[in-house]
Amino acid sequence: MATRAALAFLGALSVCSLQAQALMPWPASIQPQAGATAIDTSFSAAVSGAGAGDPRVTEAVRRTFARLARQTGLPLLPRNVAVERATLRIVVEQKDHRPPQRLGDDERYSLLVDGARIRLSADHPLGVLRGLETFLQLVGPSSTAAGFAVPNLEIRDEPRFPWRGLSLDVSRHFIPVDGILRTIDGMAAVKLNVLHWHLSDDQGFRVESKRYPRLQREGSDGQFYTQAEIREVISYAGQRGIRIVPEFDIPGHSTSWLAGYPELGSRPGPFQIVREYGDPFGAIDPTKESTYRFLDGFLGEMTKLFPDDYFHIGGDEVDPKQWNTQPHIREYMKLHRLANAAELQAYFNQRVQKMLTRYRKRMVGWDEILAPRLPKDVVIQSWRGQKSLAEAARKNYVGILSAGYYLDLMRPASEHYAADPLKGETADLSPAEQKRVLGGEAAMWEELATAENIDAKLWPRLAAIAERLWSPESVTDTAAMYQRLDQVNRWLEWLGLTQRSNLVLMRRRLAGSIAMPKLEAFASILEPVKGYERHRNHYGASSPFNHLVDAIPPESDAAREFRDAAERYLAAPGAPAAESLAKQLAAWERNAAEIQPLLESNPLLAENALLAAAVASLCKAGEEALSYREAAAPVDWKPRALATVMEANTHRANLLIAIAPAVQKLVEAAR
């Protein structure tokens, strides 16, 4: 299998093995060779071929020097050298079509490192961009000399799916331009190619409209992107091989539209953007001709601003009460023989689709828009699962999967890694139908994400999703994924991503007089609650995000490593492994006991004091379980220990103790 071959390669490399493990996404084909090629101050690059003059390639080479200098600490500057003398020889065989980038543009490349040279070849410019990211991932400290090197190897690589994206909500919490650009850098590094920019929702309208200025004036609290900033982002993304697909969510999730233009609403105004839980929301009225005149003008403006061929209209979660309670809408439905709200929305979607077609755009929408008579060139994005994606494919629609990739739900990387656009119901599609599945998009909804913590909500889990969408279907080894993910997580920081550093600062802000090592050890085995549990607290625009749950990553590396060690021990018990596990549990127990009174005296962290007590009790139960693996435990011990585990599984302060499942297994295995 490809995965076993990949792992064998990792084990066989005698030099630079650390860099090889950091490859993500894993290439379609990789062949190791002996030795390595040094990267030193003489490093140079030259580009040849019919596509050598493509500005994306020129800029990518310039960025490569800057990033390589930062990764290595070497003083590197681009300089003109003959192709035959260059360290890195880049060949771009063909010129590309005129901008913008299109779905399905060729991203294939090959990379050869043989000790004497590094050759990156691609038929088209996008392949060069993808290959340069692979090259940069491979650069690392040499194991044979004081310096840096790239392992000798040959890679041939291409994506499994042509649509590999991130849906980023900036309505619920606004993300300034620098955060968007930083996200684009990370996406390009792991070969994602679509930023689906969710720009309007009930909580905010985030784009400047010159034709309808009250949209941003009344619908954004002053937090929106000017059209100049939008163009900057589009250009920045295009240079990195990423398409920008805008989403303006209609006819539901549209309260922010109505704040400035209440006449669009299905009920009388006035309207305000939804700032807090319980604030009233509205929907666009699909029965007024004035609605379509407004939308035609708006879409005409936005389709000029956003050059991509695709335009997302949302279309999800329309509350039928917004229409069914209005007499004039019920009368309209009766007159036009529309049986229910779903048929009324289908009518609305068809009219919007005709406008977008006139503006030479293909419409994209969430899977609720799938209805009879919907034109076949519409793209269906499934948030409800492979079933709706398969249904769309069987009806000759192309689609993309987001179910299983919701990063805001705080699920582990392994769960996202296991989700596959062509598994489940889609696995039963015919080969022709499977070709209609274009790929997938991660989704980051921002009820609980802010500009401060957005990097930590996205990374490194987004890299695991990127691998699922790029790499061959056979690359599924979760343990190998985590090994590489840890290295990639650190490598991404060279791009300026802050998924680790910002959380440290946020914890330091909370610590007060608590010694950071104590707080770090305590926080390292905690995770945020999963799914929509935390949403029950009804967060809004005024909600503070200054709790411990906001300052930790979605997944605990320490807990995962402890779980793996516990499972190895249970599969093959031995005294050294038991001692190691007991030592770790004892350290956590001591730390929890010491930090509990400190938490109680810190107003920002007091809510976590009971959690510390639960950690101490849980760890003690785990230590006892290890001691009873060979010697019989007292008769009443196991029920008491399991009760302790159950108590530790109680969620407090929106946190869970991530080591609890592993400790439970140790307790259950005790005699």
C-alpha positions as CSV (number, residue, x, y, z in Angstrom):
1,M,0.0,0.0,0.0
2,A,1.1,3.6,-0.6
3,T,1.0,4.4,3.1
4,R,3.3,1.6,4.1
5,A,5.7,2.5,1.3
6,A,5.7,6.1,2.5
7,L,6.5,5.0,6.1
8,A,9.2,2.7,4.8
9,F,10.7,5.6,3.0
10,L,10.7,7.7,6.1
11,G,12.5,4.9,8.0
12,A,15.0,4.4,5.3
13,L,16.3,7.9,4.9
14,S,19.7,8.3,6.6
15,V,19.8,12.1,6.3
16,C,17.2,14.8,6.7
17,S,14.5,12.3,7.8
18,L,12.9,15.0,10.0
19,Q,12.2,17.1,7.0
20,A,10.8,14.2,5.0
21,Q,8.3,13.4,7.8
22,A,7.1,17.0,7.6
23,L,5.6,16.7,4.1
24,M,2.0,17.5,4.1
25,P,0.1,16.9,1.9
26,W,1.8,13.6,1.2
27,P,2.8,13.4,-2.5
28,A,1.2,11.1,-5.0
29,S,4.6,9.4,-5.7
30,I,7.9,9.7,-3.8
31,Q,11.1,7.8,-4.4
32,P,14.0,8.1,-2.0
33,Q,17.6,8.3,-3.0
34,A,20.8,8.2,-1.0
35,G,22.3,11.4,0.4
36,A,21.2,15.0,0.5
37,T,21.7,18.3,-1.3
38,A,23.1,21.1,0.7
39,I,21.4,24.5,1.0
40,D,23.9,27.2,1.8
41,T,24.7,30.8,1.0
42,S,25.5,29.9,-2.6
43,F,21.9,28.9,-3.2
44,S,20.5,30.2,-6.4
45,A,17.5,29.7,-8.7
46,A,16.7,30.1,-12.4
47,V,13.5,29.7,-14.4
48,S,13.2,28.5,-17.9
49,G,10.4,27.4,-20.3
50,A,7.6,29.0,-22.1
51,G,5.8,29.9,-18.9
52,A,8.9,31.3,-17.1
53,G,7.6,34.9,-17.4
54,D,4.4,34.2,-15.5
55,P,4.2,36.8,-12.7
56,R,3.0,34.2,-10.3
57,V,6.2,32.2,-10.8
58,T,8.4,35.3,-10.5
59,E,6.8,36.3,-7.3
60,A,6.9,32.7,-5.9
61,V,10.6,32.5,-6.5
62,R,11.1,35.8,-4.8
63,R,9.1,34.6,-1.8
64,T,11.0,31.3,-1.8
65,F,14.3,33.2,-1.1
66,A,12.7,35.2,1.7
67,R,11.2,32.2,3.3
68,L,14.3,30.1,2.9
69,A,16.4,32.8,4.5
70,R,14.0,32.9,7.5
71,Q,13.9,29.1,7.8
72,T,17.6,28.7,7.7
73,G,19.0,32.0,9.0
74,L,21.2,32.2,5.9
75,P,21.6,35.6,4.1
76,L,19.9,34.7,0.8
77,L,19.0,37.1,-1.9
78,P,17.7,36.4,-5.4
79,R,20.4,36.8,-8.1
80,N,20.5,36.2,-11.8
81,V,22.4,33.0,-12.7
82,A,22.5,30.8,-15.8
83,V,20.1,27.9,-15.6
84,E,22.9,25.3,-15.8
85,R,24.6,27.0,-12.7
86,A,21.5,27.3,-10.5
87,T,21.0,25.3,-7.4
88,L,17.3,25.2,-8.1
89,R,16.3,24.9,-11.7
90,I,12.6,25.5,-12.4
91,V,11.1,24.6,-15.7
92,V,7.6,25.9,-16.7
93,E,6.8,24.1,-19.9
94,Q,3.7,26.2,-21.1
95,K,2.2,29.6,-20.8
96,D,-1.1,29.8,-18.9
97,H,-4.4,31.3,-19.9
98,R,-5.2,34.9,-18.9
99,P,-6.3,35.5,-15.3
100,P,-8.2,34.7,-13.3
101,Q,-7.3,31.2,-12.2
102,R,-9.9,28.6,-13.1
103,L,-11.3,25.4,-11.5
104,G,-9.3,22.5,-12.8
105,D,-6.1,24.4,-13.8
106,D,-3.1,22.1,-13.9
107,E,-1.3,21.8,-10.6
108,R,1.0,18.8,-11.4
109,Y,4.7,19.0,-10.8
110,S,7.8,16.9,-10.4
111,L,10.7,17.5,-8.1
112,L,14.1,15.8,-8.5
113,V,16.9,16.3,-5.9
114,D,20.0,14.2,-6.7
115,G,22.9,15.8,-4.9
116,A,24.1,17.9,-7.8
117,R,21.0,19.8,-8.6
118,I,17.4,20.4,-7.7
119,R,15.0,20.4,-10.6
120,L,11.3,21.5,-10.3
121,S,9.3,20.9,-13.5
122,A,5.7,21.7,-14.2
123,D,3.6,22.0,-17.3
124,H,1.9,25.1,-16.0
125,P,2.7,27.9,-13.5
126,L,0.4,26.5,-10.7
127,G,2.4,23.4,-10.6
128,V,5.5,25.4,-9.8
129,L,3.8,27.1,-6.9
130,R,2.8,23.8,-5.5
131,G,6.2,22.3,-6.0
132,L,8.0,25.2,-4.3
133,E,5.9,24.6,-1.1
134,T,7.1,20.9,-1.2
135,F,10.7,22.1,-1.6
136,L,10.4,24.5,1.4
137,Q,8.9,21.7,3.6
138,L,11.8,19.5,2.8
139,V,14.5,22.0,3.8
140,G,15.9,21.4,7.3
141,P,19.0,20.8,9.4
142,S,21.4,18.3,7.9
143,S,22.3,15.3,9.9
144,T,25.8,15.0,8.4
145,A,27.1,18.5,8.5
146,A,26.6,21.9,10.2
147,G,24.0,23.4,7.9
148,F,20.8,22.7,6.0
149,A,19.9,20.3,3.3
150,V,17.2,18.7,1.2
151,P,17.0,14.8,1.1
152,N,17.7,13.4,-2.3
153,L,14.5,12.0,-3.8
154,E,12.1,12.2,-6.7
155,I,8.6,13.3,-6.3
156,R,5.8,13.3,-8.9
157,D,2.7,14.9,-7.5
158,E,-0.8,16.0,-8.4
159,P,-4.0,16.7,-6.5
160,R,-6.8,14.1,-6.0
161,F,-9.5,16.8,-6.2
162,P,-9.6,20.1,-8.0
163,W,-11.6,22.0,-5.4
164,R,-9.8,22.1,-2.0
165,G,-10.9,25.0,0.1
166,L,-11.7,26.8,3.3
167,S,-15.0,28.5,4.0
168,L,-14.2,31.4,6.3
169,D,-17.0,33.3,8.1
170,V,-16.0,36.9,8.8
171,S,-19.6,38.1,9.6
172,R,-20.0,36.8,13.2
173,H,-16.6,38.1,14.1
174,F,-14.8,40.3,11.7
175,I,-11.2,39.3,10.7
176,P,-9.1,42.2,9.5
177,V,-7.2,42.0,6.3
178,D,-3.9,41.0,7.8
179,G,-5.6,37.9,9.3
180,I,-7.1,37.0,5.9
181,L,-3.7,37.4,4.2
182,R,-2.0,35.3,6.9
183,T,-4.7,32.6,6.4
184,I,-4.0,32.6,2.6
185,D,-0.3,32.1,3.3
186,G,-1.1,29.0,5.3
187,M,-3.6,27.7,2.8
188,A,-1.0,28.0,0.0
189,A,1.6,26.2,2.1
190,V,-0.6,23.1,2.3
191,K,-1.8,23.4,-1.3
192,L,-5.4,24.5,-0.7
193,N,-6.7,26.5,-3.7
194,V,-10.1,28.1,-2.8
195,L,-10.9,30.7,-0.1
196,H,-14.7,30.7,0.2
197,W,-15.2,34.0,1.8
198,H,-18.5,34.2,3.8
199,L,-19.0,37.9,3.7
200,S,-22.5,38.5,5.0
201,D,-24.8,37.0,7.6
202,D,-27.3,38.1,10.2
203,Q,-24.4,39.5,12.3
204,G,-22.7,41.7,9.7
205,F,-22.3,42.8,6.1
206,R,-18.5,43.0,5.5
207,V,-18.0,44.4,2.0
208,E,-18.2,48.0,0.8
209,S,-20.9,48.5,-1.8
210,K,-20.7,51.8,-3.7
211,R,-24.1,51.3,-5.2
212,Y,-25.9,50.5,-1.9
213,P,-23.7,52.1,0.7
214,R,-26.2,51.6,3.6
215,L,-25.3,47.9,3.4
216,Q,-22.0,48.5,5.1
217,R,-23.0,51.7,6.8
218,E,-25.8,50.2,8.8
219,G,-24.9,46.5,8.6
220,S,-21.3,46.3,9.8
221,D,-20.7,48.4,12.9
222,G,-17.9,50.0,10.8
223,Q,-16.1,46.6,10.4
224,F,-16.0,45.9,6.6
225,Y,-13.5,45.6,3.8
226,T,-13.2,48.4,1.3
227,Q,-13.3,47.5,-2.3
228,A,-9.6,48.4,-2.5
229,E,-8.9,45.9,0.3
230,I,-10.9,43.3,-1.5
231,R,-8.8,43.7,-4.6
232,E,-5.7,43.5,-2.5
233,V,-6.8,40.2,-1.1
234,I,-7.8,38.8,-4.5
235,S,-4.4,39.8,-5.9
236,Y,-2.6,38.4,-3.0
237,A,-4.4,35.1,-3.2
238,G,-4.0,34.9,-7.0
239,Q,-0.3,35.2,-6.7
240,R,-0.4,32.1,-4.4
241,G,-2.6,30.0,-6.5
242,I,-5.8,30.5,-4.5
243,R,-9.2,31.5,-5.9
244,I,-11.5,33.7,-4.0
245,V,-15.2,32.6,-4.1
246,P,-17.4,35.2,-2.3
247,E,-20.6,34.2,-0.5
248,F,-23.4,36.6,0.2
249,D,-26.0,34.6,2.1
250,I,-29.5,35.0,0.8
251,P,-32.5,34.9,1.3
252,G,-32.0,33.8,4.9
253,H,-29.1,34.8,7.2
254,S,-29.7,38.3,5.7
255,T,-30.6,40.6,8.7
256,S,-27.5,42.7,8.0
257,W,-28.9,43.6,4.6
258,L,-32.2,44.7,6.1
259,A,-30.6,47.1,8.6
260,G,-29.8,49.5,5.8
261,Y,-32.6,48.5,3.4
262,P,-35.6,47.4,5.4
263,E,-37.8,47.4,2.3
264,L,-36.1,44.1,1.3
265,G,-37.5,42.4,4.3
266,S,-40.4,39.9,4.3
267,R,-41.9,41.8,7.3
268,P,-42.0,45.5,8.2
269,G,-38.8,47.0,9.7
270,P,-36.9,48.5,11.3
271,F,-34.1,46.0,11.5
272,Q,-30.8,45.9,13.3
273,I,-27.9,43.5,12.9
274,V,-28.0,40.5,15.2
275,R,-25.5,41.3,18.0
276,E,-26.7,39.1,20.8
277,Y,-28.5,35.9,21.3
278,G,-32.2,36.5,21.0
279,D,-32.0,39.5,18.8
280,P,-34.7,39.3,16.1
281,F,-33.6,38.3,12.6
282,G,-35.2,38.6,9.2
283,A,-35.3,37.2,5.7
284,I,-35.4,38.8,2.3
285,D,-38.9,39.0,0.7
286,P,-38.8,36.9,-2.6
287,T,-42.2,38.1,-3.7
288,K,-41.3,41.7,-4.5
289,E,-40.1,42.7,-7.9
290,S,-38.1,45.5,-6.1
291,T,-36.1,42.8,-4.4
292,Y,-34.9,41.4,-7.7
293,R,-34.1,44.9,-9.0
294,F,-32.0,45.5,-5.9
295,L,-30.3,42.1,-6.2
296,D,-29.6,42.6,-9.9
297,G,-27.8,45.9,-9.1
298,F,-25.9,44.4,-6.2
299,L,-24.8,41.3,-8.1
300,G,-23.8,43.4,-11.0
301,E,-21.4,45.4,-8.8
302,M,-20.0,42.4,-6.9
303,T,-19.5,40.2,-9.9
304,K,-17.2,42.9,-11.3
305,L,-15.3,43.1,-8.0
306,F,-14.8,39.3,-7.6
307,P,-13.3,37.8,-10.9
308,D,-13.7,34.1,-10.1
309,D,-16.1,32.1,-12.2
310,Y,-18.1,31.0,-9.2
311,F,-20.4,33.0,-6.9
312,H,-21.9,31.6,-3.7
313,I,-25.5,32.7,-2.6
314,G,-25.7,30.7,0.6
315,G,-29.3,29.6,0.6
316,D,-29.1,27.6,3.9
317,E,-31.4,27.5,6.9
318,V,-34.2,29.8,5.7
319,D,-36.8,29.9,8.5
320,P,-40.2,29.3,6.8
321,K,-41.9,31.3,9.5
322,Q,-40.4,34.5,8.1
323,W,-42.6,33.9,5.0
324,N,-45.5,31.8,6.2
325,T,-46.6,34.4,8.8
326,Q,-46.9,37.2,6.2
327,P,-50.3,37.4,4.5
328,H,-49.0,39.1,1.3
329,I,-46.4,36.3,0.9
330,R,-49.0,33.6,1.4
331,E,-51.2,35.2,-1.2
332,Y,-48.3,35.4,-3.6
333,M,-47.5,31.7,-3.1
334,K,-51.2,30.8,-3.7
335,L,-51.3,32.9,-6.9
336,H,-48.1,31.3,-8.3
337,R,-49.0,27.8,-7.1
338,L,-46.1,27.5,-4.8
339,A,-47.0,24.9,-2.2
340,N,-44.6,25.8,0.6
341,A,-41.6,27.9,1.6
342,A,-39.2,25.4,0.0
343,E,-40.9,26.0,-3.4
344,L,-40.8,29.7,-2.9
345,Q,-37.1,29.6,-2.1
346,A,-36.6,27.4,-5.3
347,Y,-38.3,30.1,-7.3
348,F,-36.1,32.8,-5.7
349,N,-32.9,30.7,-6.4
350,Q,-33.9,30.3,-10.1
351,R,-34.3,34.0,-10.5
352,V,-31.0,34.8,-8.8
353,Q,-29.3,32.1,-10.9
354,K,-30.4,33.7,-14.1
355,M,-28.9,37.0,-13.0
356,L,-25.6,35.3,-12.2
357,T,-25.6,33.6,-15.6
358,R,-26.1,37.0,-17.2
359,Y,-23.0,38.2,-15.3
360,R,-21.1,35.0,-16.5
361,K,-21.0,33.4,-13.1
362,R,-21.8,29.9,-11.9
363,M,-24.0,29.8,-8.8
364,V,-22.9,27.9,-5.7
365,G,-25.2,27.2,-2.8
366,W,-25.5,25.0,0.3
367,D,-27.4,21.8,-0.2
368,E,-30.8,23.2,0.7
369,I,-30.9,24.8,-2.7
370,L,-31.2,21.4,-4.4
371,A,-34.7,21.4,-5.9
372,P,-36.5,20.3,-9.1
373,R,-35.8,22.6,-12.1
374,L,-32.6,23.9,-10.6
375,P,-30.2,24.4,-13.6
376,K,-27.6,21.7,-13.8
377,D,-24.6,24.1,-13.8
378,V,-25.2,25.1,-10.2
379,V,-22.7,23.7,-7.6
380,I,-24.1,22.0,-4.5
381,Q,-22.1,22.4,-1.3
382,S,-23.1,19.8,1.3
383,W,-22.9,20.6,5.0
384,R,-25.4,17.8,5.8
385,G,-23.3,14.9,4.7
386,Q,-22.4,12.5,1.8
387,K,-26.0,11.6,1.3
388,S,-27.0,15.0,-0.1
389,L,-23.8,15.1,-2.1
390,A,-24.5,11.7,-3.6
391,E,-28.1,12.8,-4.4
392,A,-26.8,15.8,-6.2
393,A,-24.3,13.8,-8.2
394,R,-27.0,11.3,-9.3
395,K,-29.0,14.2,-10.5
396,N,-26.1,15.5,-12.7
397,Y,-25.0,18.3,-10.3
398,V,-21.4,18.8,-9.3
399,G,-20.7,19.3,-5.6
400,I,-18.3,19.7,-2.8
401,L,-18.3,18.3,0.7
402,S,-18.1,20.3,3.9
403,A,-19.7,17.8,6.3
404,G,-16.9,16.3,8.5
405,Y,-14.7,19.4,8.0
406,Y,-16.4,21.8,10.4
407,L,-13.4,23.2,12.3
408,D,-15.5,25.3,14.7
409,L,-16.8,22.2,16.4
410,M,-13.4,21.5,18.0
411,R,-13.2,17.9,16.7
412,P,-9.7,16.3,16.5
413,A,-7.7,16.2,13.3
414,S,-8.1,12.5,13.1
415,E,-11.9,12.9,12.7
416,H,-11.5,15.4,9.9
417,Y,-8.8,13.2,8.3
418,A,-11.3,10.2,8.2
419,A,-13.9,12.2,6.4
420,D,-13.6,11.6,2.6
421,P,-15.7,13.1,-0.2
422,L,-15.9,9.7,-1.8
423,K,-16.8,7.6,1.2
424,G,-20.1,6.7,2.7
425,E,-23.0,7.2,0.3
426,T,-20.8,8.7,-2.4
427,A,-18.7,5.5,-2.5
428,D,-21.6,3.8,-4.3
429,L,-21.7,6.3,-7.1
430,S,-20.7,5.2,-10.6
431,P,-17.3,6.4,-11.8
432,A,-19.0,9.1,-13.9
433,E,-21.0,10.3,-10.9
434,Q,-18.0,10.3,-8.7
435,K,-16.3,12.7,-11.1
436,R,-19.0,15.2,-10.3
437,V,-17.6,15.4,-6.7
438,L,-15.2,18.2,-7.1
439,G,-13.6,18.0,-3.6
440,G,-14.3,19.7,-0.3
441,E,-14.0,22.7,1.9
442,A,-13.3,23.0,5.6
443,A,-15.7,25.4,7.3
444,M,-14.8,27.9,10.1
445,W,-18.0,29.5,11.5
446,E,-17.0,32.2,14.0
447,E,-19.4,32.3,16.9
448,L,-16.4,31.4,19.0
449,A,-13.5,32.5,16.9
450,T,-12.0,36.0,16.8
451,A,-9.2,37.8,15.2
452,E,-7.0,36.9,18.2
453,N,-7.6,33.2,18.1
454,I,-8.5,32.4,14.5
455,D,-5.1,30.9,13.7
456,A,-5.5,28.4,16.5
457,K,-9.0,27.4,15.4
458,L,-7.7,26.7,11.9
459,W,-4.3,25.3,12.3
460,P,-2.9,22.7,12.3
461,R,-6.1,20.7,11.7
462,L,-6.7,22.5,8.4
463,A,-3.5,20.9,7.1
464,A,-4.9,17.4,7.8
465,I,-8.0,18.3,5.7
466,A,-5.7,19.6,3.0
467,E,-4.0,16.3,2.8
468,R,-7.3,14.4,2.6
469,L,-8.2,16.5,-0.4
470,W,-4.8,16.5,-2.2
471,S,-3.2,13.1,-1.4
472,P,-4.1,9.7,-2.9
473,E,-7.1,8.0,-1.3
474,S,-4.7,5.3,0.1
475,V,-2.9,7.7,2.3
476,T,-4.9,7.1,5.5
477,D,-2.4,6.2,8.3
478,T,-3.6,8.4,11.2
479,A,-0.5,7.9,13.3
480,A,1.8,8.9,10.4
481,M,-0.4,11.9,9.8
482,Y,0.0,13.1,13.4
483,Q,3.8,12.7,13.3
484,R,3.9,14.9,10.2
485,L,1.3,17.3,11.5
486,D,3.4,18.1,14.5
487,Q,6.3,19.1,12.3
488,V,4.1,21.0,9.8
489,N,2.5,22.9,12.7
490,R,5.9,24.3,13.7
491,W,6.9,24.9,10.1
492,L,3.8,27.0,9.4
493,E,5.0,29.5,12.1
494,W,7.8,30.5,9.7
495,L,5.0,32.0,7.6
496,G,3.9,34.2,10.5
497,L,1.0,32.1,11.6
498,T,0.3,32.4,15.4
499,Q,-1.7,29.3,16.3
500,R,0.8,28.4,19.0
501,S,2.3,31.8,20.0
502,N,-1.0,33.6,20.4
503,L,-2.4,31.0,22.7
504,V,0.7,31.3,25.0
505,L,0.1,35.0,25.2
506,M,-3.6,34.5,26.0
507,R,-2.7,32.1,28.8
508,R,-0.1,34.5,30.1
509,R,-2.8,37.2,30.2
510,L,-4.9,34.9,32.4
511,A,-2.1,33.6,34.7
512,G,-1.5,36.7,36.8
513,S,0.7,35.5,39.7
514,I,0.5,31.8,38.7
515,A,3.8,30.5,37.5
516,M,3.4,29.8,33.8
517,P,4.8,26.2,33.9
518,K,2.1,25.2,36.3
519,L,-0.7,26.7,34.2
520,E,0.9,25.2,31.0
521,A,1.0,21.7,32.5
522,F,-2.6,22.0,33.7
523,A,-3.9,23.4,30.4
524,S,-2.0,20.8,28.4
525,I,-4.4,18.0,29.2
526,L,-7.6,20.0,28.7
527,E,-9.7,20.5,25.6
528,P,-12.7,22.6,24.7
529,V,-16.0,20.8,24.7
530,K,-17.1,19.5,21.3
531,G,-19.8,20.0,18.9
532,Y,-22.4,22.7,19.7
533,E,-22.3,22.3,23.4
534,R,-20.6,25.6,24.1
535,H,-23.0,27.5,21.8
536,R,-25.7,26.9,24.4
537,N,-24.2,29.7,26.4
538,H,-25.5,32.1,23.7
539,Y,-22.4,34.0,22.7
540,G,-22.8,37.4,21.0
541,A,-20.9,40.4,20.0
542,S,-20.3,41.6,23.6
543,S,-19.2,38.2,24.9
544,P,-15.6,38.1,26.2
545,F,-13.3,35.4,25.0
546,N,-10.8,35.6,27.8
547,H,-11.4,32.2,29.5
548,L,-9.0,29.3,29.7
549,V,-11.2,27.5,27.1
550,D,-10.4,30.3,24.6
551,A,-6.6,30.0,25.2
552,I,-6.0,26.3,24.5
553,P,-5.9,24.4,21.2
554,P,-8.9,22.3,20.1
555,E,-6.9,19.1,20.6
556,S,-4.5,18.1,23.4
557,D,-1.2,16.6,22.1
558,A,-0.3,15.5,25.6
559,A,-3.6,13.6,26.0
560,R,-3.3,12.0,22.6
561,E,0.3,10.9,23.3
562,F,-0.7,9.5,26.8
563,R,-3.6,7.6,25.2
564,D,-1.3,6.0,22.6
565,A,1.2,5.1,25.4
566,A,-1.6,3.6,27.5
567,E,-2.9,1.6,24.6
568,R,0.5,0.2,23.9
569,Y,0.9,-0.7,27.5
570,L,-2.5,-2.5,27.6
571,A,-1.6,-4.4,24.5
572,A,1.7,-5.5,25.9
573,P,2.0,-4.8,29.6
574,G,5.4,-4.3,31.1
575,A,7.0,-2.7,34.1
576,P,8.9,0.1,32.3
577,A,5.8,1.2,30.4
578,A,3.7,1.1,33.6
579,E,6.3,3.1,35.5
580,S,6.4,5.7,32.7
581,L,2.6,6.1,32.7
582,A,2.5,6.3,36.5
583,K,5.3,8.9,36.6
584,Q,3.3,11.1,34.1
585,L,0.1,10.7,36.1
586,A,1.9,11.6,39.3
587,A,3.3,14.7,37.8
588,W,-0.1,15.9,36.6
589,E,-1.6,15.0,40.0
590,R,0.9,17.1,41.9
591,N,0.6,20.0,39.6
592,A,-3.2,19.9,39.8
593,A,-3.1,19.9,43.6
594,E,-0.7,22.8,43.6
595,I,-2.5,24.9,41.1
596,Q,-6.0,24.5,42.5
597,P,-5.7,27.1,45.3
598,L,-3.9,29.4,42.9
599,L,-6.9,29.1,40.5
600,E,-9.3,29.8,43.3
601,S,-7.6,33.1,44.0
602,N,-7.5,34.2,40.4
603,P,-10.8,35.7,39.3
604,L,-10.2,35.0,35.6
605,L,-9.4,31.3,36.3
606,A,-11.4,30.5,39.4
607,E,-14.0,28.7,37.4
608,N,-11.4,26.0,36.7
609,A,-10.6,25.2,40.3
610,L,-13.0,22.3,40.5
611,L,-11.5,21.0,37.2
612,A,-8.1,20.9,38.9
613,A,-9.5,18.9,41.7
614,A,-11.0,16.4,39.3
615,V,-7.7,16.1,37.4
616,A,-5.9,15.3,40.7
617,S,-8.5,12.6,41.6
618,L,-8.5,11.2,38.1
619,C,-4.7,10.9,38.0
620,K,-4.6,9.2,41.4
621,A,-7.2,6.6,40.1
622,G,-4.9,6.0,37.1
623,E,-1.9,5.5,39.3
624,E,-3.8,3.0,41.4
625,A,-5.0,1.2,38.3
626,L,-1.4,0.7,37.2
627,S,-0.4,-0.6,40.6
628,Y,-3.3,-3.1,40.5
629,R,-2.5,-4.5,37.0
630,E,-0.7,-7.5,38.6
631,A,-1.8,-7.4,42.2
632,A,-5.5,-7.7,42.9
633,A,-7.3,-4.5,43.9
634,P,-9.5,-4.2,47.0
635,V,-13.0,-5.3,46.3
636,D,-14.6,-1.8,46.4
637,W,-11.8,-0.1,44.6
638,K,-12.9,-0.4,41.0
639,P,-16.5,1.0,41.5
640,R,-14.9,3.9,43.4
641,A,-12.3,4.5,40.7
642,L,-14.9,4.4,37.9
643,A,-17.1,6.9,39.8
644,T,-14.0,9.1,39.9
645,V,-13.6,8.8,36.2
646,M,-17.3,9.6,35.6
647,E,-16.9,12.7,37.8
648,A,-13.8,13.7,35.8
649,N,-15.9,13.4,32.6
650,T,-18.2,16.1,33.8
651,H,-17.7,19.2,31.7
652,R,-16.8,22.3,33.6
653,A,-16.1,25.8,32.3
654,N,-16.7,24.5,28.8
655,L,-13.6,22.2,29.2
656,L,-13.1,18.5,29.3
657,I,-10.2,16.5,30.8
658,A,-8.8,14.9,27.7
659,I,-6.8,12.2,29.5
660,A,-10.0,10.8,31.1
661,P,-10.8,8.1,28.4
662,A,-7.3,6.7,28.6
663,V,-7.4,6.6,32.4
664,Q,-10.8,4.8,32.2
665,K,-9.2,2.1,30.1
666,L,-6.5,1.6,32.7
667,V,-9.0,1.4,35.5
668,E,-11.2,-1.1,33.6
669,A,-8.1,-3.3,32.8
670,A,-7.1,-3.5,36.5
671,R,-7.6,-6.7,38.3
